[in-house]
Amino acid sequence: MRFIKANFPADKADAVIAIVERANPVDWSVDSGYGRFEKAIEIVVETGRGQGLVDDLQSLLSGSPDWRVVVLPVEATLPRPEAPEPTDEKVSTTSLREELYAKVDRDCTLNSDFILLTVLSSIVAAIGLNGDSVAIVIAAMVIAPLLGPILAFALATALGDMSLMRKASKTAVTGLVVGFVFALALTLIVPVNMESLELTSRAVIGPEIVVLALASGAAAALSLSTGISSALVGVMVAVALLPPSVASALFLGAGDYDRAQGAALLLGLNVVCAILSAQLVFAYKGLRPRRWTSQQKAGRAQRLNIIVWCVLLLLLVALAYRLNIRLT
């Protein structure tokens, strides 16, 4: 369930109440406002039934000088609400658009914490790859903050939000570059172990790699849109992004340029697959902007993006196939 509180001018009270009654919430009540707000209404809705209500409130109040809508998850409520009667109405399992946006916007913020986590995870991954230690590589995946910008970019495409798209791109590129540079710097201190299977396997590209990256991106997008914990899928995305990036740096530092190119191609394939599958999931879940005109623009942009990512995927697969022949 969701708890929604709206603060608004008194002259909007009748219209707000009409919107709330039309949404058929679990419960609601009107009260005097607080501070600069003249009126307030508190609403409890079933999971999957709040998006239309929030959109209608925003459309009504967006022209007013003093208003605010706050959405909070409900952990428990007493008395327990009665089970809704079965109907033919399709109830969405997708979280509110505003909740998703706030989460990905926070997770793709480029700050000192993101940089530090990227540096630490890259160093740990480099040590694990060089030492042929699966456990250490997994530890690096757990702390790698790469899930946020990937999901933010895919969601920005679904919503047609260029500002979020630029922010996510900047954070993702910065994270990958910083991790690559620090892993490369390690090769000046520690000799690269070219006998490590954990390392050399990152230069081999097979069909299962593409499937893994597609599954990782889809699982990440599904976990975000449905509110399921993203901890495990975050590790899945880290599997697809962090090790090949670090492996490419280690191969480059060791002077093995073919394998460095192979690991870089693997990274490119994984990025494209993760974003492509996440965009497809968001399209399937029906995530789109609030306004009709914005929906049309976002829909066209989303279709164009999917086509572009598909073309990039085919080109990278062709390059990887040629590189695999050369390596073998």
C-alpha positions in Angstrom: 0.0 0.0 0.0 0.9 3.7 -0.4 0.3 6.7 1.9 -0.2 9.8 -0.1 -0.5 13.3 1.4 -1.4 16.3 -0.7 -1.2 19.9 0.5 -3.1 22.5 -1.6 -4.9 25.8 -1.6 -8.4 25.9 -0.1 -10.1 26.8 -3.5 -9.0 23.4 -4.9 -10.6 21.4 -2.1 -13.7 20.3 -4.0 -11.7 19.2 -7.1 -9.2 17.3 -5.0 -11.9 15.4 -3.1 -13.6 14.5 -6.4 -10.2 13.1 -7.7 -9.7 11.1 -4.5 -13.3 9.6 -4.5 -12.9 8.6 -8.2 -9.7 6.7 -7.3 -11.6 4.5 -4.8 -8.8 4.5 -2.1 -8.7 2.3 1.0 -9.1 5.4 3.2 -8.8 9.2 3.1 -9.4 12.3 5.3 -9.2 16.1 4.8 -7.6 18.4 7.4 -6.6 22.0 7.7 -3.2 22.7 6.2 0.0 23.4 8.0 2.4 26.3 7.5 2.0 27.9 4.1 -0.6 25.2 3.0 -4.3 26.0 3.5 -5.6 22.4 3.1 -4.3 18.9 3.4 -5.6 15.4 2.5 -4.3 12.1 3.5 -5.0 9.0 1.4 -4.2 5.3 1.6 -4.3 3.3 -1.6 -3.7 -0.3 -2.5 -0.4 -1.2 -4.2 -0.7 -0.5 -8.0 -3.6 1.9 -7.7 -1.9 5.2 -6.9 -0.4 6.3 -10.2 -3.5 7.7 -11.7 -4.4 9.5 -8.5 -1.0 11.1 -8.2 -1.1 12.2 -11.9 -4.5 13.7 -11.5 -3.5 15.6 -8.4 -0.4 16.9 -10.1 -2.4 18.0 -13.2 -4.9 19.9 -11.0 -2.4 21.5 -8.6 0.6 22.2 -10.9 -0.7 25.7 -11.6 -1.1 26.7 -8.0 1.6 28.6 -6.0 1.6 26.4 -2.8 1.1 22.7 -3.1 3.0 19.5 -2.5 2.3 15.7 -2.9 4.2 13.3 -0.7 4.2 9.5 -1.3 5.3 7.0 1.3 5.3 3.2 1.4 3.0 1.7 4.1 4.7 -1.1 6.1 1.6 -2.0 8.1 -1.8 -0.5 9.1 -4.4 -1.3 11.7 -7.1 -2.3 11.5 -6.1 -4.5 8.6 -7.9 -3.5 5.4 -10.4 -5.9 4.0 -9.4 -8.0 1.0 -10.7 -6.3 -2.1 -13.4 -8.0 -4.0 -12.2 -9.7 -7.2 -12.8 -7.6 -10.3 -11.8 -7.6 -14.0 -9.7 -4.5 -13.4 -6.0 -5.1 -14.0 -4.0 -4.0 -11.1 -0.4 -2.8 -11.9 2.5 -4.3 -10.0 4.7 -1.4 -11.0 5.9 1.1 -8.4 4.8 4.8 -8.8 6.8 6.6 -11.5 7.8 9.2 -9.0 9.2 6.6 -6.6 11.3 5.0 -9.4 12.6 8.4 -10.6 13.6 9.4 -7.1 15.5 6.1 -6.5 17.5 6.1 -9.7 18.2 9.8 -9.5 19.7 9.2 -6.1 21.6 6.1 -7.1 23.2 7.7 -10.2 24.5 10.8 -8.4 28.1 11.4 -9.1 29.7 12.2 -5.7 32.7 11.3 -3.6 31.0 8.2 -2.2 30.3 6.8 -5.8 33.9 7.5 -6.8 35.4 5.9 -3.7 33.2 2.8 -4.0 34.2 2.5 -7.7 37.9 2.8 -6.8 37.7 0.3 -4.0 35.6 -2.2 -6.0 38.0 -1.9 -9.0 41.1 -2.5 -6.8 39.4 -5.5 -5.2 38.4 -6.9 -8.6 41.9 -6.4 -9.9 43.4 -8.3 -7.0 40.8 -11.1 -7.4 41.3 -11.5 -11.1 45.1 -11.4 -10.8 45.0 -13.9 -8.0 42.5 -16.2 -9.7 40.1 -15.9 -6.7 36.4 -16.2 -7.4 35.6 -15.1 -3.8 37.5 -11.8 -4.1 35.9 -11.0 -7.5 32.5 -11.6 -6.0 33.3 -9.3 -3.1 34.2 -6.6 -5.6 30.9 -7.1 -7.4 29.0 -6.6 -4.1 30.4 -3.1 -3.5 30.4 -2.0 -7.1 27.9 0.9 -7.6 27.3 0.3 -11.3 23.6 -0.6 -11.1 22.4 2.9 -10.5 23.5 4.7 -13.7 22.5 1.8 -15.9 18.9 1.7 -14.6 18.8 5.5 -14.6 19.7 5.7 -18.3 17.1 3.1 -19.2 14.4 4.8 -17.2 15.3 8.2 -18.6 14.8 6.8 -22.1 11.4 5.4 -21.1 10.4 8.8 -19.6 12.0 10.9 -22.3 14.0 12.8 -19.6 17.2 14.2 -21.3 18.4 15.7 -18.0 18.4 12.3 -16.2 19.9 10.6 -19.3 22.9 13.0 -19.3 23.4 12.6 -15.6 23.3 8.8 -15.8 25.7 8.8 -18.8 28.1 11.1 -17.0 28.1 8.9 -13.9 28.4 5.6 -15.7 31.3 6.8 -18.0 33.1 8.4 -15.0 32.7 5.3 -12.9 34.1 3.0 -15.7 37.0 5.3 -16.5 38.0 5.8 -12.9 37.9 2.0 -12.3 39.9 1.3 -15.4 42.6 3.9 -14.5 43.0 2.6 -11.0 43.2 -1.0 -12.2 45.8 0.0 -14.9 47.8 1.8 -12.2 48.0 -1.5 -10.2 49.8 -3.1 -13.1 52.7 -0.8 -12.4 53.0 -2.2 -8.9 51.9 -5.9 -9.2 52.9 -8.2 -12.1 49.9 -9.4 -14.1 49.2 -13.1 -13.7 48.4 -14.3 -17.2 47.8 -17.8 -15.9 44.7 -16.7 -14.0 41.6 -18.3 -15.4 39.5 -15.6 -13.8 41.4 -13.1 -15.8 41.8 -14.8 -19.2 38.2 -15.9 -19.3 37.2 -12.2 -19.5 38.7 -12.0 -23.0 36.6 -14.9 -24.3 33.2 -13.9 -25.7 30.5 -16.5 -26.2 26.7 -16.5 -26.7 26.2 -17.2 -23.0 27.8 -13.8 -22.2 25.2 -12.0 -24.2 22.4 -14.0 -22.5 23.8 -13.2 -19.1 24.0 -9.5 -19.8 20.5 -9.4 -21.2 19.2 -11.3 -18.2 21.0 -9.0 -15.8 19.6 -5.8 -17.3 16.1 -7.3 -17.4 16.2 -8.5 -13.8 17.5 -5.2 -12.6 14.8 -3.2 -14.3 12.1 -5.7 -13.1 13.4 -5.5 -9.5 13.3 -1.7 -9.6 9.8 -1.4 -11.2 8.2 -3.9 -8.8 10.0 -2.8 -5.7 11.8 -6.0 -5.2 15.2 -5.8 -3.5 17.9 -5.0 -6.0 20.9 -6.3 -4.0 21.2 -9.6 -5.9 20.6 -8.1 -9.4 23.1 -5.4 -8.5 25.6 -8.2 -8.2 24.4 -9.6 -11.5 25.0 -6.3 -13.3 28.4 -6.0 -11.6 29.2 -9.4 -13.0 28.6 -8.0 -16.5 30.4 -4.7 -16.1 33.1 -4.5 -13.5 35.3 -7.6 -14.2 35.7 -7.0 -18.0 36.5 -3.4 -17.4 39.2 -4.3 -14.9 40.4 -7.2 -17.0 40.9 -4.9 -20.0 43.1 -2.6 -17.8 45.2 -5.5 -16.6 45.7 -6.9 -20.1 46.7 -3.5 -21.3 49.1 -3.1 -18.5 50.6 -6.5 -19.4 51.0 -5.5 -23.0 48.5 -8.1 -24.3 46.6 -5.8 -26.6 44.4 -8.5 -28.2 43.0 -9.7 -24.9 42.7 -6.1 -23.7 40.6 -5.5 -26.8 38.6 -8.6 -26.1 37.8 -7.6 -22.6 36.8 -4.1 -23.8 34.5 -5.6 -26.4 33.0 -7.8 -23.6 32.4 -4.7 -21.6 30.7 -2.9 -24.5 28.5 -5.9 -25.2 27.5 -6.1 -21.6 26.6 -2.4 -21.4 24.6 -2.5 -24.6 22.7 -5.7 -23.5 22.0 -4.5 -20.0 20.6 -1.1 -21.2 18.6 -2.7 -24.1 16.9 -5.4 -21.9 16.2 -2.8 -19.2 14.5 -0.5 -21.7 12.4 -3.4 -23.0 11.3 -4.2 -19.5 10.3 -0.6 -18.8 8.4 -0.5 -22.1 6.6 -3.8 -21.1 5.7 -2.4 -17.7 4.2 0.7 -19.4 6.4 3.3 -17.8 5.9 6.6 -19.6 5.6 10.4 -18.9 2.5 11.9 -17.4 1.5 14.2 -20.2 0.1 12.9 -23.5 2.4 15.0 -25.7 5.4 13.9 -23.6 4.3 10.3 -24.0 4.3 10.6 -27.8 7.8 12.1 -27.8 9.1 9.6 -25.3 7.6 6.7 -27.2 9.3 7.7 -30.4 12.6 8.2 -28.6 12.3 4.9 -26.9 11.7 3.0 -30.1 14.6 4.8 -31.8 16.9 4.0 -28.8 15.9 0.3 -28.9 16.7 0.1 -32.6 20.1 1.9 -32.1 21.1 -0.4 -29.2 20.1 -3.5 -31.3 22.3 -2.3 -34.2 25.2 -1.7 -31.7 24.7 -5.2 -30.3 24.9 -6.8 -33.7 28.1 -4.8 -34.6 29.8 -5.7 -31.3 28.8 -9.4 -31.8 30.4 -9.3 -35.2 33.6 -7.7 -33.9 33.7 -10.2 -31.0 33.4 -13.1 -33.4 36.3 -11.9 -35.5 38.4 -11.2 -32.4 37.7 -14.7 -31.0 39.0 -16.2 -34.3 42.2 -14.2 -33.9 42.7 -15.2 -30.3 42.2 -18.9 -31.0 
